[in-house]
Amino acid sequence: MTQTPPICPLCDRPIPPEVPQSLHHLIPKLKGGKGGPVVLLHHICHREIHATLTEAELARDFATIDALRNHPRLMKFIAWVRKRPPGFASRVPGKRRPR
């Protein structure tokens, strides 16, 4: 019997086994999140989170999926990536946000 692929909590698309995926620490390891909650994401979704937010911002204001989904840049990314097939992966990450 085929197992149902997990759903990416950021974009709500299935994560097929052959698609790059990664675990995201909701509180970054460098900010005390080692051993804390993690979520399985498409690798492209994970990269966009880290291209958008610093470790300090993630720890302070974006330590939940709901908070991440409500960030303006991530909202745009989610709307864009939801139109892509579950297996979509981009080799070129989005530009890092200005510091």
Residue, then its C-alpha position, 0 to 999 in steps of 0.5 A: m500500500t502506498q503511503t500518503p506523502p506528508i503535507c508541507p505546513l507552510c504551503d499546504r502542498p504534498i511533499p513527494p518522497e523524491v522531492p528535496q525536503s528538510l526539517h525546520h527548527l521553529i526556534p533556530k538551534l543557535k537561539g536555543g531551539k536545539g531539541g525543540p519543535v521541528v517541521l518537515l518542509h519542502h526544501i524550497c519553502h525552507r530556503e525561502i524562510h531563511a532567505t527572508l528572516t534572520e535567526a534572531e527574527l525567527a526566534r523572536d517573532f516567527a517561531t510558529i507556522d502561523a507567524l511565518r505564513n503572515h510575513p508579507r514576503l512569505m505570503k507572496f512566496i506561498a501564493w506563488v509556490r502553491k501554483r506549482p506542482p508538489g514536485f517543483a524545486s528551484r535551483v536558484p533561491g530567492k534573493r536574500r532580504p537586505r540586512 
